[in-house]
Amino acid sequence: MLTVRALDQYYGGSHILRQLDFTVPTGEVTALLGRNGVGKTTLMRCLMGLVKVAKGSIQFMNKEISALPAHQRVKAGIGYVPQGREIFPRLTVEENLRMGLASLPAGTPIPEHIFQTFPVLWEMRQRRGGDLSGGQQQQLAIGRALASSPRLLILDEPTEGIQPSIIKDIERVIQQLASSGQMTILLVEQYYEFARSLAQHYLVMERGELVLRGEGAAMERDGVRARLSV
């Protein structure tokens, strides 16, 4: 589904991402783990075209997308839930969800399955996004990304600042999406237990490099938890 080869990125004179090579298998959950400041979010922004890649290749469904702008990557089938959610606080829940339809023909309705997946979004559809709790805003951000029915869903730290009950709801949703076999998920996380419960494959990043990778079932044996400790 997604193939990254020899990816480099710099900020000024700092080498942020260093020769990254990895694949995200179709229809499965791949977790990218690492402490704060190792380059995870920069990588996600490169994948989405929000930051121009300095060197390397990004292929989505066997097509090179390194030069595509962000909106064309969304149109190609990539959904993105950024770190910090980045909803539109002055727009209603319904209007936020409609923003996720921007790459589709005018008049496309909000898919019913979004409200079935997150019933609170239906109940609060006329409320402004900024009036929702952090957990509800995260559900809104995921719903917005799902509105375009992406083939690949990228989630950047969806548990950050979220209460435990909502984390469980988000875990359930990701499991449902993955089990359908119709969506590939790249999950960026620091929360080890959450990632381990979902990942079929894992990648660990340190200082802009991938230092460990393997099957999700082997995360404990491979010592992934120790790599995340401060």
C-alpha positions as CSV (number, residue, x, y, z in Angstrom):
1,M,0.0,0.0,0.0
2,L,2.8,2.4,1.0
3,T,6.5,2.2,0.2
4,V,9.1,4.6,1.5
5,R,12.7,4.4,0.2
6,A,15.8,6.3,1.2
7,L,13.8,9.2,2.6
8,D,15.8,12.2,4.0
9,Q,14.6,15.5,5.5
10,Y,16.4,18.5,6.9
11,Y,15.4,21.5,8.9
12,G,18.1,24.1,8.3
13,G,21.3,22.3,9.0
14,S,19.7,19.5,11.1
15,H,19.3,16.1,9.5
16,I,15.8,15.2,10.8
17,L,15.0,12.0,8.8
18,R,17.8,9.7,7.8
19,Q,17.5,7.2,4.9
20,L,14.1,5.8,6.0
21,D,13.1,2.6,4.3
22,F,9.8,0.8,5.1
23,T,6.6,-0.6,3.7
24,V,3.0,-0.5,5.1
25,P,1.3,-3.8,4.0
26,T,-2.2,-3.6,2.5
27,G,-5.2,-4.1,4.8
28,E,-3.1,-4.3,8.0
29,V,-2.1,-2.0,11.0
30,T,1.5,-0.8,11.1
31,A,2.5,1.1,14.2
32,L,5.4,3.6,14.2
33,L,6.7,4.1,17.7
34,G,9.2,6.5,19.2
35,R,9.8,9.1,21.9
36,N,9.1,12.8,21.5
37,G,11.3,14.6,19.0
38,V,12.6,11.6,17.0
39,G,10.9,12.7,13.8
40,K,7.6,10.8,13.7
41,T,5.4,13.8,12.9
42,T,7.9,15.2,10.4
43,L,7.7,11.9,8.6
44,M,3.9,12.0,8.6
45,R,3.9,15.5,7.2
46,C,6.3,14.3,4.4
47,L,3.9,11.5,3.6
48,M,1.0,13.9,3.3
49,G,2.9,16.5,1.2
50,L,2.8,19.1,4.0
51,V,6.6,19.1,4.0
52,K,8.6,18.7,0.8
53,V,10.8,15.7,0.8
54,A,14.5,16.5,0.5
55,K,15.5,13.1,-0.9
56,G,13.9,9.7,-1.5
57,S,10.8,8.1,-2.8
58,I,7.2,7.7,-1.5
59,Q,5.0,5.3,-3.4
60,F,1.3,4.8,-2.7
61,M,-0.4,1.9,-4.5
62,N,2.7,1.5,-6.7
63,K,2.5,5.2,-7.9
64,E,5.1,7.8,-7.0
65,I,3.5,10.6,-5.0
66,S,6.6,12.5,-3.7
67,A,5.8,15.5,-5.9
68,L,2.0,15.5,-5.4
69,P,0.4,18.3,-3.3
70,A,-1.5,17.3,-0.2
71,H,-5.0,17.6,-1.6
72,Q,-4.1,15.2,-4.5
73,R,-2.7,12.7,-2.0
74,V,-6.1,12.8,-0.2
75,K,-7.9,12.4,-3.5
76,A,-5.7,9.4,-4.3
77,G,-7.0,7.7,-1.1
78,I,-4.9,8.8,1.9
79,G,-6.7,10.0,5.0
80,Y,-4.8,11.9,7.7
81,V,-5.6,12.6,11.4
82,P,-2.9,15.0,12.5
83,Q,-1.3,15.3,15.9
84,G,-3.3,17.8,18.0
85,R,-6.5,17.0,15.9
86,E,-6.5,20.4,14.1
87,I,-10.3,20.6,13.7
88,F,-12.0,23.9,12.8
89,P,-13.2,25.2,16.2
90,R,-15.6,27.8,14.9
91,L,-17.3,25.4,12.4
92,T,-20.0,23.0,13.6
93,V,-19.3,19.2,13.8
94,E,-21.3,18.7,10.6
95,E,-19.3,21.4,8.8
96,N,-16.1,19.9,10.0
97,L,-17.1,16.5,8.6
98,R,-18.1,18.2,5.3
99,M,-14.5,19.5,5.1
100,G,-13.5,15.9,4.8
101,L,-15.6,15.6,1.6
102,A,-13.7,18.4,-0.2
103,S,-12.0,16.0,-2.6
104,L,-15.3,14.5,-3.6
105,P,-18.0,15.8,-6.0
106,A,-20.1,18.6,-4.6
107,G,-23.2,17.4,-2.8
108,T,-21.7,14.2,-1.6
109,P,-23.4,13.3,1.7
110,I,-21.6,12.6,4.9
111,P,-21.3,8.8,5.1
112,E,-23.8,7.3,7.6
113,H,-21.2,4.9,8.9
114,I,-19.3,7.9,10.5
115,F,-22.3,8.6,12.8
116,Q,-22.8,4.9,13.4
117,T,-19.1,4.7,14.4
118,F,-19.2,7.8,16.5
119,P,-22.8,8.4,17.8
120,V,-21.7,11.5,19.7
121,L,-21.0,13.3,16.5
122,W,-24.6,12.8,15.4
123,E,-25.8,14.1,18.8
124,M,-23.5,17.1,18.6
125,R,-23.6,17.8,14.9
126,Q,-24.8,21.4,15.3
127,R,-22.3,22.3,18.1
128,R,-19.1,24.1,17.2
129,G,-16.0,21.9,17.2
130,G,-14.3,24.1,19.7
131,D,-17.0,23.3,22.3
132,L,-16.3,19.6,22.2
133,S,-14.1,17.8,24.8
134,G,-10.6,16.7,23.7
135,G,-11.8,13.1,23.2
136,Q,-14.8,14.2,21.2
137,Q,-12.6,16.4,19.0
138,Q,-10.4,13.4,18.3
139,Q,-13.4,11.4,17.2
140,L,-14.4,14.3,15.0
141,A,-10.9,14.4,13.5
142,I,-11.0,10.7,12.7
143,G,-14.5,11.0,11.3
144,R,-13.4,13.9,9.1
145,A,-10.6,11.7,7.7
146,L,-13.0,8.8,7.2
147,A,-15.4,11.0,5.2
148,S,-13.5,10.5,2.0
149,S,-13.4,6.7,2.4
150,P,-9.6,6.5,2.3
151,R,-7.6,3.4,1.4
152,L,-4.8,4.3,3.8
153,L,-5.5,6.1,7.1
154,I,-2.7,7.8,8.9
155,L,-3.2,8.5,12.6
156,D,-0.6,10.7,14.4
157,E,-0.8,10.0,18.2
158,P,-4.6,9.6,18.5
159,T,-4.4,8.9,22.2
160,E,-2.5,12.2,23.1
161,G,-4.4,14.0,25.9
162,I,-7.4,11.7,25.6
163,Q,-9.3,10.3,28.6
164,P,-9.1,6.4,29.0
165,S,-12.7,5.8,28.1
166,I,-12.3,7.5,24.7
167,I,-9.0,5.7,24.1
168,K,-10.9,2.5,24.4
169,D,-13.5,3.8,21.9
170,I,-10.8,4.8,19.4
171,E,-9.1,1.4,19.8
172,R,-12.4,-0.3,19.1
173,V,-12.9,1.8,15.9
174,I,-9.3,1.1,14.6
175,Q,-9.9,-2.7,15.2
176,Q,-13.1,-2.5,13.3
177,L,-11.6,-0.6,10.4
178,A,-8.6,-3.0,10.2
179,S,-10.7,-6.2,10.5
180,S,-12.8,-5.1,7.5
181,G,-9.8,-5.6,5.3
182,Q,-10.7,-2.6,3.3
183,M,-8.4,-0.1,5.0
184,T,-4.7,0.1,5.7
185,I,-3.7,1.9,8.9
186,L,-0.4,3.6,9.8
187,L,-0.6,4.4,13.5
188,V,1.9,6.7,15.1
189,E,2.1,6.2,18.9
190,Q,4.0,6.6,22.1
191,Y,1.5,4.7,24.2
192,Y,2.9,1.2,24.1
193,E,-0.1,-0.8,25.3
194,F,-2.4,0.9,22.8
195,A,0.0,0.2,19.9
196,R,0.7,-3.4,20.9
197,S,-3.1,-4.1,21.1
198,L,-3.5,-3.1,17.4
199,A,-0.3,-3.5,15.5
200,Q,0.3,-6.4,13.1
201,H,3.7,-4.8,12.2
202,Y,5.8,-2.3,14.1
203,L,8.6,0.2,13.4
204,V,10.6,2.0,16.1
205,M,12.3,5.3,15.3
206,E,15.2,7.0,17.2
207,R,16.9,10.2,16.1
208,G,15.4,10.1,12.7
209,E,16.3,6.5,12.0
210,L,14.4,3.2,12.1
211,V,16.2,1.1,14.6
212,L,13.8,-1.8,15.1
213,R,11.0,-3.4,13.1
214,G,9.0,-6.7,13.2
215,E,5.7,-8.4,13.8
216,G,3.3,-6.8,16.3
217,A,3.0,-10.1,18.2
218,A,6.8,-9.9,18.9
219,M,6.9,-6.4,20.4
220,E,7.3,-7.6,24.0
221,R,10.0,-10.1,23.1
222,D,11.8,-7.6,20.9
223,G,12.1,-5.1,23.8
224,V,10.1,-2.4,22.1
225,R,8.8,-1.1,25.5
226,A,12.3,-0.3,26.7
227,R,12.9,1.7,23.5
228,L,10.1,4.1,24.5
229,S,11.1,4.7,28.1
230,V,12.7,8.1,28.9
